[in-house]
Amino acid sequence: MPKNDHYVIIGNGPAGNKAADRLRDRDKEARVTIISDEAFSFYYRYKLPDFIAGRISEDALKVRPYTIYKEKNIRLRLGQRVERIDPDEKVLYLKHMKKVGYTKLILATGGSPRVPPSFIRFMEYFTFMTNYNDAVRIRPELQKAKDIIVIGGDLISLRFIKMLTGMKKNIYFILTRNCFWPIELTSRMAGKISSSLEKKGIKALVDTPIAAITRQKNKLLLETGDGQKIRADMICSFLGLKPNIDFIVGSGIDTEKGILVNEYLQTNYADIYACGECAQIYNPKLKDYWISIGSENAALQGETAALSLLGAHKVIKPVPKNLLNVGGVSVNTSWWKQF
Ligand SMILES: Cc1cc2nc3c(=O)[nH]c(=O)nc-3n(C[C@H](O)[C@H](O)[C@H](O)COP(=O)(O)OP(=O)(O)OC[C@H]3O[C@@H](n4cnc5c(N)ncnc54)[C@H](O)[C@@H]3O)c2cc1C
């Protein structure tokens, strides 16, 4: 490899960091850069609930000190959003048309809260929480709130509910089938989740349609399709994640719901790879695309993308594991349609 190779990774989560580490371990000469729109360096998202509840400090969120990047000679560009990619010119555009050239690129941009079409009209009443900025923003409001409605059923909602239980809040949980992409929550899963929640004193409403949400003085009033009225201080929405791919659309990189990659995590451009929650991975044996969630899967994919990029043609395999136990509920972390 020529000395002036520049490997750029977009995304500062487990997938992006693992990819950067592996690239640096295997290629001491190349420039390695991580670009992320978040201004906070690599942190444990799963610890955000403990941070909100006031159980841990901001420092405890950090996976590693900032100085590690200097030691490893990995350039970290935080607080910089990639606005556009030109795969033919091998250039990324940041804000103000600032350009960054790359030799090879890894997309590890994760996902953002998804709002299915039937919920869009209620969006202005929803609170979302997936990253550090959200956590800082909602922490004071959440500490004051007494009654909280959680809409969802995905992994993050279950983590969030666990936090609220510890904070002794009154919780109403509207469990929604349409919260896991690309599959629907099965009746078996929904049953397990609601019975586990009911045991903890949480009122769970399964698949109950929302008829209206209105603001009444300091409270929000949610009316269900079957005539129930619930007053709450906050309504938190966790209806799955949508891969962060808006900035890719129109670049020529193939996307569907996520960034389409083959089993080597390579996109339709030979020098661009994708990994973690933004990727939709083809498996020749399944003859289908699959996705995975969770830090461990994201890191494994980051490593695989880095090794493939370096020429090892490492194959990533879909493994349906009930990896995560959240409050007594086993959450599948890899899915494909037939699963
Ligand atoms: C509250 C909470 C609890 C969780 N609990 C668990 C758990 O218990 N166990 C578990 O395994 N997983 C858990 N997760 C999920 C886990 O955090 C994710 O699976 C993991 O972070 C995904 O990693 P990733 O590297 O694919 O993406 P991310 O960690 O989402 O990182 C992607 C990064 O790319 C940045 N980015 C996106 N677009 C751009 C752009 N255009 N330009 C520049 N930067 C961009 C994003 O801002 C983000 O910083 C939890 C998540 C949350 C929010």
The ligand as a Tripos MOL2 file, in Angstrom:
@<TRIPOS>MOLECULE
LIG
   53    58     1     0     0
SMALL
NO_CHARGES

@<TRIPOS>ATOM
      1 C1        -30.3390    4.0000   25.4850 C.3       1 LIG1
      2 C2        -29.6720    2.9130   24.7050 C.ar      1 LIG1
      3 C3        -29.4590    1.6760   25.2990 C.ar      1 LIG1
      4 C4        -28.8240    0.6560   24.5930 C.ar      1 LIG1
      5 N1        -28.5840   -0.5340   25.2120 N.ar      1 LIG1
      6 C5        -27.8540   -1.4670   24.5790 C.ar      1 LIG1
      7 C6        -27.4520   -2.6520   25.2470 C.ar      1 LIG1
      8 O1        -27.7640   -2.8680   26.3950 O.2       1 LIG1
      9 N2        -26.7050   -3.5510   24.5660 N.ar      1 LIG1
     10 C7        -26.3320   -3.3430   23.2810 C.ar      1 LIG1
     11 O2        -25.6310   -4.1770   22.7100 O.2       1 LIG1
     12 N3        -26.7110   -2.2550   22.6050 N.ar      1 LIG1
     13 C8        -27.4510   -1.3040   23.2340 C.ar      1 LIG1
     14 N4        -27.8150   -0.1670   22.5710 N.ar      1 LIG1
     15 C9        -27.5830   -0.0820   21.1200 C.3       1 LIG1
     16 C10       -26.1610    0.2590   20.7750 C.3       1 LIG1
     17 O3        -25.7830    1.4610   21.3920 O.3       1 LIG1
     18 C11       -26.0630    0.3490   19.2640 C.3       1 LIG1
     19 O4        -26.3620   -0.9360   18.7540 O.3       1 LIG1
     20 C12       -24.7010    0.7490   18.7680 C.3       1 LIG1
     21 O5        -24.3340    2.0020   19.2860 O.3       1 LIG1
     22 C13       -24.6790    0.7890   17.2340 C.3       1 LIG1
     23 O6        -23.3870    1.0730   16.8620 O.3       1 LIG1
     24 P1        -23.0100    1.7450   15.4710 P.3       1 LIG1
     25 O7        -21.5150    1.9100   15.5330 O.co2     1 LIG1
     26 O8        -23.6020    0.9880   14.3610 O.co2     1 LIG1
     27 O9        -23.7110    3.1750   15.4640 O.3       1 LIG1
     28 P2        -23.7590    4.3640   16.5200 P.3       1 LIG1
     29 O10       -23.2550    3.9420   17.8560 O.co2     1 LIG1
     30 O11       -25.1330    4.9090   16.4210 O.co2     1 LIG1
     31 O12       -22.7280    5.4240   15.9380 O.3       1 LIG1
     32 C14       -22.9470    6.0930   14.7270 C.3       1 LIG1
     33 C15       -22.3370    7.4710   14.7820 C.3       1 LIG1
     34 O13       -22.3070    8.0500   13.4620 O.3       1 LIG1
     35 C16       -22.6980    9.4110   13.5510 C.3       1 LIG1
     36 N5        -23.2090    9.8910   12.2580 N.ar      1 LIG1
     37 C17       -24.3740    9.5490   11.6670 C.ar      1 LIG1
     38 N6        -24.5080   10.2160   10.4680 N.ar      1 LIG1
     39 C18       -23.3930   10.9770   10.3300 C.ar      1 LIG1
     40 C19       -22.9480   11.8870    9.3310 C.ar      1 LIG1
     41 N7        -23.6560   12.1360    8.2190 N.pl3     1 LIG1
     42 N8        -21.7660   12.5280    9.5190 N.ar      1 LIG1
     43 C20       -20.9990   12.3040   10.6270 C.ar      1 LIG1
     44 N9        -21.3950   11.4280   11.6090 N.ar      1 LIG1
     45 C21       -22.5650   10.7810   11.4580 C.ar      1 LIG1
     46 C22       -23.7740    9.3730   14.6390 C.3       1 LIG1
     47 O14       -24.0360   10.6280   15.1790 O.3       1 LIG1
     48 C23       -23.1270    8.4300   15.6610 C.3       1 LIG1
     49 O15       -22.2480    9.1220   16.5020 O.3       1 LIG1
     50 C24       -28.4290    0.8700   23.2530 C.ar      1 LIG1
     51 C25       -28.6490    2.1130   22.6510 C.ar      1 LIG1
     52 C26       -29.2520    3.1460   23.3670 C.ar      1 LIG1
     53 C27       -29.4770    4.4660   22.7190 C.3       1 LIG1
@<TRIPOS>BOND
     1     1     2 1
     2     2     3 ar
     3     2    52 ar
     4     3     4 ar
     5     4     5 ar
     6     4    50 ar
     7     5     6 ar
     8     6     7 ar
     9     6    13 1
    10     7     8 2
    11     7     9 ar
    12     9    10 ar
    13    10    11 2
    14    10    12 ar
    15    12    13 ar
    16    13    14 ar
    17    14    15 1
    18    14    50 ar
    19    15    16 1
    20    16    17 1
    21    16    18 1
    22    18    19 1
    23    18    20 1
    24    20    21 1
    25    20    22 1
    26    22    23 1
    27    23    24 1
    28    24    25 2
    29    24    26 1
    30    24    27 1
    31    27    28 1
    32    28    29 2
    33    28    30 1
    34    28    31 1
    35    31    32 1
    36    32    33 1
    37    33    34 1
    38    33    48 1
    39    34    35 1
    40    35    36 1
    41    35    46 1
    42    36    37 ar
    43    36    45 ar
    44    37    38 ar
    45    38    39 ar
    46    39    40 ar
    47    39    45 ar
    48    40    41 1
    49    40    42 ar
    50    42    43 ar
    51    43    44 ar
    52    44    45 ar
    53    46    47 1
    54    46    48 1
    55    48    49 1
    56    50    51 ar
    57    51    52 ar
    58    52    53 1
@<TRIPOS>SUBSTRUCTURE
     1 LIG1         1 GROUP 0 **** ****
